[in-house]
Amino acid sequence: MFVAGDPSGDEHASAVIKRLPGLLPGTTTFGIGGPKMAAAGFEQLMPFEPFNRMGLLEVVRQLPFFLKAKSKLVNVLARRKPSVLVCVDYPGFNIPLMKAAHAKGIPVVWYIVPQVWAWKKNRAETLGRFASFIAVVFPFEAPYFSPFPAPVSFVGHPLVEALDEGIDFPPVQPKASRLDKNGPIRCAIVPGSRVQEIRLMLGPMMQACEILMRKYPRFSVTVSKCIGLPQELFAMHCDTLLALYPGRVSVSEDPLVNVLAASDCAVVTSGTATLQTALMRVPLVIAYRTSGLTYSLLKRMVTLPYIGLPNIVAGEKIVPELIQDQVTPHALADAVSQYVESPVLYAQTVGRLGALREKLGGKKPSVEVASAIRSLVMTDDRA
C-alpha cells in the first residue's frame, strides 16, 4: 500500500512501483497516488487531486475530507493487510497512518522524509519509533534519524536518478556563458503545482515579466502549467500580457524539464521544482509566498537560513530567494535582470548549479527503496 499526496510524490513513487514486479513477482499496489502511479499499474482507492493541498488554512478548511480519508485508509489497512505500507512524504497525513499500520503489525517504509532539518524536529523521533525503514534523499538527513530504532539509509535523490537514466529528462545542454540583453532571452515561469500556489505566485511573476519585456526587446516567457490545473487560473494573468506582446508568452503543459531545457533562466516557486531547475543548470530566482497566518507560524519554527533546496544542498546562497512580502514584481524583475546584466554572475551560477549534482551522489532510489520493500516482505514471509 502506497500513500503519496502530491505530484512529486506521485512521480517518485511510480518509479518504485515499476521496479517491484522484477523483485517481487505478482506484487499488487494500491492506496493514494496520482496518474503516474496509476500508469504503472497502481490501484487508486480515492481521487488524487483533493489530497494536493498547501498551507494551514487550506488544510483546516478541508479537515472533514482528510479525517474521512484517514478513517477509510485505516479500515483498508485492517481489511486488506498489505505486506508493507509505503509512506511517500506527505507527513501531516502519513504519520497517523504509519502509527495505525505499526499498531496492526504492518511494516512501514518511509520514502522522502519530513524536513526535520528545517522544523518539527520531533518528527524524526516519531519516524524512528514507528517506521521499519527510513529512506532519505539528501546525505545530510540521515544523522537526524540515526539516534532512533528504525534503520535509515541515504538512497540517492530521485531527480538525479531520472537525470542519469534520461527518465523524463532531456539531455542537459551546456548553457551560454552570458545572456545578450538585445538577443533572445527565454525565461521559464514555474508558479507551482497547487491551485493555492498559482493564485499567490503567478500574478507577481507575470507582472515581473511585463517589466522585463519592456526592458529587453526579445525577452520571452514560457509558463509551466501542471496538467489538471484550471486553465482560467493562467488565462487571467497570461492573456493580457500575450495581447501586449504577441508571440512572447506561452503556457505549456509539457513536462517541466522540457520547458527548462529550452530556457535560459527561470523564476520558480520554492519546492522540488527548484532542485529540478538547478539540476538542469538553469540560473533561477526562488520565490515563496503563503497566507499571513501560515507564514507567521513557519517563521517562528523554521531555523534554516535558506528556503530553497539548491541553497540548502549547497550550504550557501547560490541563487536569490524572495520570500513573502519580498515577492513583488519589481524585486523579481531585478533579480532576473542581474543574470542578464552580469555575464560573470550568470556563468558562476551555471557552474555552482552543476556542482550540486556531485553532492547528491549516484545511487538509484527506486532500486534502493524497492529492495528495502522486498527485504521487509521476505522477512515477514519467513516469520
C-alpha positions in Angstrom: 0.0 0.0 0.0 1.4 3.4 -1.1 0.2 6.8 0.0 1.5 9.9 -2.0 -0.4 13.1 -1.8 1.2 15.5 -4.4 2.6 15.4 -7.9 6.2 15.0 -6.9 5.3 12.1 -4.6 3.3 10.5 -7.4 6.3 10.8 -9.7 8.8 9.3 -7.3 6.6 6.5 -6.1 5.8 5.5 -9.6 9.5 4.7 -10.2 9.5 2.4 -7.2 6.3 0.7 -8.3 7.8 0.0 -11.7 10.7 -1.8 -10.0 8.7 -4.1 -7.7 7.5 -6.7 -10.2 11.1 -7.6 -11.0 11.9 -8.1 -7.4 8.6 -9.4 -6.1 6.7 -11.1 -9.0 2.9 -10.9 -8.6 3.0 -7.8 -6.5 -0.1 -5.6 -6.4 0.0 -2.0 -5.3 -2.9 0.2 -4.1 -3.7 3.3 -2.0 -3.5 7.0 -2.7 -1.5 8.2 -5.7 -1.7 10.1 -8.9 -1.7 9.5 -12.7 1.9 8.3 -12.9 1.4 5.7 -10.3 -1.8 4.6 -12.0 0.0 4.3 -15.3 2.4 1.9 -13.5 -0.5 -0.4 -12.5 -1.4 1.2 -9.2 -4.9 0.9 -7.9 -6.2 4.3 -6.8 -8.6 4.0 -3.9 -9.7 7.6 -3.9 -9.3 10.6 -6.3 -5.8 12.1 -6.0 -6.5 15.8 -6.5 -8.2 16.6 -3.2 -5.1 15.5 -1.3 -2.8 18.0 -3.0 -3.4 21.0 -0.6 -0.9 23.5 0.7 -1.0 25.8 3.8 -2.5 25.6 7.2 -5.8 27.4 6.3 -6.4 25.3 3.3 -5.9 22.1 5.2 -8.1 23.3 8.0 -10.9 24.1 5.5 -10.6 20.5 4.1 -10.3 18.8 7.5 -13.5 16.8 7.2 -12.2 15.3 3.9 -8.8 14.4 5.4 -10.4 12.8 8.5 -12.8 10.8 6.4 -9.9 9.7 4.1 -7.7 8.7 7.0 -10.6 6.6 8.5 -11.1 4.9 5.2 -7.4 4.0 4.8 -7.1 2.7 8.3 -10.0 0.4 7.5 -8.3 -0.7 4.3 -5.1 -1.5 6.3 -7.2 -3.7 8.6 -9.2 -5.4 5.8 -6.5 -5.9 3.1 -3.5 -6.3 5.4 -0.8 -5.1 3.0 2.7 -6.7 3.3 4.2 -3.2 3.6 2.8 0.4 3.9 5.0 2.9 1.9 4.6 6.5 3.0 5.9 8.9 0.4 6.5 12.3 2.0 3.1 13.9 2.9 3.8 13.8 6.7 0.7 15.5 8.1 -1.5 12.7 6.6 1.0 9.8 6.6 2.3 10.0 10.2 -1.1 9.0 11.7 -1.4 6.3 9.0 2.1 5.0 9.9 1.1 4.7 13.5 -2.0 2.8 12.6 -0.1 0.4 10.5 2.5 -0.1 13.2 -0.2 -1.0 15.7 -1.5 -3.6 13.3 1.9 -5.2 12.8 2.3 -3.9 9.2 5.9 -2.8 8.4 6.3 0.8 7.2 8.8 2.2 4.6 9.1 5.9 4.7 10.4 7.4 1.5 11.3 11.2 1.3 11.2 12.3 4.9 9.7 15.4 6.5 12.1 18.4 6.5 13.1 17.8 10.2 16.3 19.8 9.5 14.2 22.9 9.0 11.3 22.5 11.5 9.3 20.0 13.6 12.4 18.1 14.6 10.3 15.8 16.9 9.1 14.1 13.7 12.5 12.4 13.4 11.8 10.5 16.7 8.3 9.7 15.5 9.5 8.1 12.3 12.4 6.5 14.1 10.0 4.8 16.5 7.2 3.7 14.1 8.8 3.1 10.7 10.6 -0.1 9.7 12.9 1.6 7.2 13.6 5.2 6.5 14.8 6.2 3.1 16.3 9.8 2.9 17.1 11.5 -0.3 19.7 14.1 0.9 23.0 12.9 2.5 22.7 15.4 5.4 19.3 14.0 6.5 20.4 10.6 7.8 22.0 11.9 11.1 18.7 13.3 12.2 17.2 9.8 12.3 20.2 7.7 13.2 19.7 8.0 17.0 16.3 6.2 16.8 15.5 2.5 16.3 14.4 2.4 12.6 17.1 1.7 10.1 17.9 4.8 8.0 19.7 5.0 4.7 20.6 7.6 2.1 19.1 6.1 -1.0 20.0 8.9 -3.5 17.8 11.6 -5.0 15.1 10.6 -7.5 15.7 13.7 -9.6 19.4 12.6 -10.0 18.3 9.1 -11.0 15.9 10.5 -13.6 18.6 12.7 -15.0 21.2 9.9 -15.1 18.8 7.5 -16.8 17.2 10.0 -19.1 13.8 9.4 -17.5 11.7 12.4 -18.4 14.9 14.4 -18.5 16.1 15.7 -21.9 19.9 16.0 -22.2 21.3 18.8 -20.1 22.7 21.3 -22.7 25.7 23.5 -22.0 24.5 27.0 -21.1 25.8 30.1 -22.8 28.4 32.0 -20.7 26.2 35.1 -20.9 22.8 36.4 -21.9 22.7 39.1 -24.7 20.3 41.8 -23.5 19.5 42.5 -27.1 19.2 38.9 -28.2 16.7 36.1 -27.3 16.2 35.6 -23.6 13.9 32.7 -22.7 12.6 32.6 -19.2 10.6 29.8 -17.6 7.9 30.8 -15.1 7.2 27.9 -12.6 4.4 29.0 -10.3 3.8 25.7 -8.6 1.6 22.6 -8.8 -1.3 23.6 -6.5 -4.2 26.0 -7.1 -3.3 28.0 -4.0 0.3 28.5 -5.2 -0.9 29.7 -8.6 -3.2 32.2 -7.0 -0.5 33.6 -4.8 2.5 33.4 -7.2 1.5 33.8 -10.8 0.3 37.4 -10.6 3.6 39.0 -9.4 5.6 36.6 -11.6 3.8 37.8 -14.8 3.9 41.4 -13.7 7.7 41.0 -13.4 7.7 39.5 -16.9 6.0 42.6 -18.2 8.7 44.8 -16.7 11.4 42.5 -18.2 9.7 42.5 -21.7 9.7 46.3 -21.7 13.4 46.3 -20.7 14.6 43.6 -23.1 13.3 43.6 -26.6 13.5 39.8 -27.2 12.6 38.6 -23.7 10.0 35.8 -23.9 8.3 33.7 -21.3 7.0 30.1 -21.1 4.7 29.4 -18.1 4.8 25.8 -16.8 1.3 24.5 -16.1 0.7 21.2 -14.4 -1.9 19.1 -16.2 -5.2 19.2 -14.5 -4.9 22.7 -13.1 -7.7 25.1 -14.2 -6.9 26.9 -17.4 -8.7 30.1 -16.1 -6.1 30.5 -13.3 -3.4 31.0 -16.0 -5.5 32.9 -18.6 -6.3 35.7 -16.2 -2.6 36.5 -15.8 -1.2 35.5 -19.2 -3.8 36.6 -21.8 -3.4 40.3 -21.2 0.4 40.1 -21.5 0.1 38.0 -24.6 -2.1 40.6 -26.2 0.5 43.3 -25.4 3.5 41.1 -26.6 2.2 38.6 -29.2 4.4 35.6 -29.6 6.4 36.3 -26.4 4.2 34.5 -23.9 3.2 30.8 -23.9 1.6 28.4 -21.4 3.0 24.8 -21.6 1.7 21.5 -20.2 4.9 19.8 -21.3 7.0 18.2 -18.6 8.8 20.8 -16.6 12.2 19.5 -17.6 11.3 20.1 -21.3 10.4 23.7 -20.5 13.6 24.2 -18.6 15.7 22.6 -21.3 14.5 25.4 -23.6 15.1 28.2 -21.0 18.0 30.5 -20.2 16.7 31.5 -16.7 13.7 30.8 -14.5 11.5 32.1 -11.7 10.4 29.2 -9.6 8.1 28.8 -6.6 10.0 27.2 -3.7 9.7 23.4 -3.7 11.0 20.3 -5.6 10.9 22.3 -8.9 13.8 24.5 -7.7 16.0 21.4 -7.5 14.9 20.2 -10.9 15.8 23.6 -12.3 19.2 23.6 -10.6 20.0 20.1 -11.9 19.2 21.4 -15.4 21.7 24.2 -14.7 19.2 26.9 -15.4 20.0 30.1 -13.3 16.9 30.7 -11.2 15.2 33.0 -8.8 13.4 31.2 -6.0 10.1 32.8 -4.7 7.7 31.8 -2.0 4.6 33.3 -0.6 1.8 31.9 1.6 -1.0 33.1 3.8 0.0 35.6 6.5 -1.0 33.1 9.3 0.9 30.2 7.8 4.0 32.4 7.2 3.9 33.8 10.8 3.8 30.3 12.2 6.5 29.0 9.9 8.8 31.9 10.6 8.8 31.0 14.3 9.6 27.4 13.7 12.0 27.3 10.7 15.6 27.8 11.7 17.4 27.4 8.4 18.9 30.5 6.7 17.5 29.4 3.3 14.3 28.0 2.0 15.4 26.9 -1.5 16.6 23.3 -2.0 19.6 24.4 -4.2 20.9 26.7 -1.5 20.2 24.2 1.3 22.1 21.4 -0.6 24.9 23.8 -1.5 25.2 25.0 2.1 25.4 28.6 0.8 23.3 31.1 -1.1 24.0 30.3 -4.8 20.7 31.7 -6.2 18.5 34.5 -4.9 15.5 33.9 -2.7 12.5 36.3 -2.3 10.1 35.4 0.5 6.6 36.6 1.4 6.5 40.5 1.2 9.7 40.4 -0.9 7.7 38.8 -3.7 6.9 41.9 -5.7 7.0 42.4 -9.5 10.0 44.8 -9.3 12.0 42.6 -6.9 11.5 39.6 -9.1 12.4 41.5 -12.3 15.5 43.0 -10.7 16.7 39.5 -9.6 16.3 38.2 -13.2 18.0 41.3 -14.6 21.1 40.6 -12.6 21.6 37.4 -14.7 21.1 39.4 -17.9 23.4 42.3 -16.9 26.2 40.3 -15.4 27.9 37.7 -17.6 30.2 36.8 -14.6 27.2 36.1 -12.3 25.4 34.1 -14.9 28.5 31.9 -15.7 29.3 31.4 -12.0 25.7 30.4 -11.2 25.7 27.8 -14.0 28.9 26.4 -12.5 27.6 26.3 -9.0 24.4 24.6 -10.1 26.4 22.0 -11.9 28.3 21.2 -8.7 25.1 20.2 -6.9 24.9 17.0 -9.0 28.1 15.7 -7.4 26.8 16.4 -3.9 23.8 14.2 -4.4 25.7 11.1 -5.4 24.9 8.3 -7.9 22.5 5.9 -6.1 19.2 4.9 -7.7 16.5 5.4 -5.1 13.8 3.5 -6.9 16.1 0.4 -6.7 17.1 1.1 -3.1 13.5 1.6 -1.9 12.1 -1.4 -3.9 14.9 -3.6 -2.4 14.0 -2.4 1.1 10.4 -3.3 0.5 11.4 -6.7 -0.8 13.5 -7.3 2.3 10.6 -6.5 4.6 8.2 -8.7 2.7 10.7 -11.6 2.7 11.4 -11.2 6.4 7.7 -11.1 7.1 7.1 -14.2 5.0 9.7 -16.2 6.8 8.3 -15.1 10.1 
